[in-house]
């Protein structure tokens, strides 16, 4: 590059002489200058090296800090040290195991498919890495299966072959398979609740009109079966445009309770009106290929060894899936999160002030039968053939609260918190206090969330029905996200929160990892906080802060 000094012209001798003199006179000076420049350059070079080294160390330290923050116990401004210990990637590894199990069992982890293997996996993890006493709580569950598409044909002034799922549906647990041909029909008033108003129904198809009578579908259908009906057809209320797919079974079914044997069908209100108008001389053909199998199954119960047993916290999630799919979101996401939370607390040697009991319920998809069995045995002393050999060292009065985690990773998710106000009076205040713990988690992280009902549909129900406060978080199922909810929570409007709900596509590809991260840590936050609360009963009564 060019120098800053003007060079002399070669043709000017005086200039050349001055130039030579200048070079000669500057030679000694240049040695000093070069010496000083070399020293400066050396120090500049070393300074740059030190600065570079410092920068590298700073970046390495920051990276190490991020890794530590995400994988090891740390503290936040609430001095809550356990939320950050939980590894979402480890939860995903459990989900991968659940999927592999389903793939070996008809793509399902239902009670009669992969549930046993799923439970074996959970037990093996607890025994290898957990910190609890593992118990299996056995019970029986009725499993209803549809083998062939049903048929309904009505013959009268006009003969009609009705469309399955559009005009009619067989109710779940609606009897064993049957082939009924040319059976007379009879209209039944008052919902089929009162034997005296039914009349002679022997060998007839009972068509039960919608009624305000206060009896259940099962009570009506079972009464009609006892009176000799060959099948029962329930006409749906006009506010519904599709036939029902409800269960026609005792809600809190237990071993020894009756089940339907004759077909039980639901039809739309418009079909019911046509049947009513042409009832005289009406003949009915019904063909169903269904079965009810009563099978053995079990809950996995992990009873903590430390903590105040009079303030026991039961943390639950259901382990089974529907028969139609592997259930990786419903409810692999909940059961895998609860499993990894237990293993993480054991790893960091968490010492709970209040005892923790972790439960993986079976037969939730068959009507919450696992959690209902747990509550029936402990709250009401009910015994079955296994009860005498199953000692869990847990009594119902010791249980202070239940936390329930069901579907934590829906692809189009909304972060949902159960509304404690929906709980029955005896459990309401405590459930509201549990709700506040979860709301505090979302507020601390500035995560959007929404409060949702706590009326039924998951395993918190047997607890609140028996006076134990409950709560939990979830991410939604078949509910449709509104435009307003999309603006608040992201995702897609006019789409289900989980389009693969109860379907064969509920695989690992159906898991929203962001949702799983948020919700599993919400679970860890609530579990470890409440397990550390000094006066847990006082907090649940609304008198104290949990911090």
Buried (B, 14 or more C-beta within 10 A) or exposed (E): EEEEEEEBEEEEEEEEEEBEEEEEEEEEEEEEEEEEEEEEEEEEEEEEEEEEEEEEEEEEEEEEEEEEEBBEBBEEEEEBBBBBBBBBEBBBEBBBBBBBBBEEBBBBBBBBBBBBBBBEBBBEBBEEBBBBBBBBBBBBBBBBEBEEEBBBBBBBEEEBEBEBEEBBBBBBBBBBBBEBEEBBBBBBBBBBBEEEEBBEBEEBBBBBBBBEBEBBBBBBBBBBBEBEBBBBBBBBEEEEEEBBEBBBBBEBBBBEEEBBEBBBBBBBBEBBBBBBEBBEEBBBBBBBBBEBEEEBBBBBBBBBEBBBBBBBBBBBBBBBBBBBBBBBBBBBBBBBBBBBBBBBBBBBEBEBBBBBBBBBBBBBBBBBBBBBBBBBBBBEEBEBEBBEEBEBEBEBEBBBBBBBBBBBBBBBBBBBBBBBEBBEEBBBBBBBBBBBBBBBBBEBBEBEBBBBEBEEEBBBBBBBBBBBBBBBBBBBBEBEBEEEBBEBBEBEEEEBBBBBBBBEEBBBEBBBEEBBBBBBBBBBBBBBBBBBBEBBBEBBEEEBEBE
